[in-house]
Amino acid sequence: QVQLAESGGGLVQAGGSLRLSCVATPLLFSSDVASWYRQIPGEQGQLVAQMTETGSKHYAQFAEGRFAISRDTAKNTLYLEMNSLKPDDTAKYLCAVRRGSLYYWGQGTQVTVSS
């Protein structure tokens, strides 16, 4: 069982930056597939970024060049650095971990970008 807790969301002006954190309890393994998703009300959830068990990183087209996913297993934490934010990035951001065949989700943190 893994519990995930996101933080770091908030209100930011367009062009600004935020760093989201997702703390895994009890542990985040380097072998976990760790991802960030975002959810906009009324729309389907979108994969934002993913880090595989080999450390490979994959980004949605809208995130490429602006967002960066990373993890610190010593702190059991997954990060999402978001730069050059746009109003279209407004959403609830959720972290997810796949460990073997099991999926775990956090509750999410709201990001609001004002124009």
QUIWO-V485131 format. One line per field, one symbol per residue. psi: psi as a letter, one per 30 degrees, with the letter a starting at -180 (. if undefined). burial: b if it has 16 or more other C-alpha atoms within 10 Angstrom, else e. A space follows every 10 residues. Layout:
psi: ???
burial: ???
//
This chain:
psi: kkkkjllfla kllkfalljk ljkkkfljlf fkjklklkkk kflkkkkelk klfffkkkkl effkfelkkl kjffghkklj kklhkleffk lkkklkkkjb gkkkklflkk kkkk.
burial: ebbbbbbbbe ebebeebbeb bbbbeebbbb ebbbbbbbbe eeeeeebbbb beeeeeebbe eebeeebbbb beeeebbbbb ebbebbeebb bbbbbbbbbe eeeebbebbb bbbbe
//
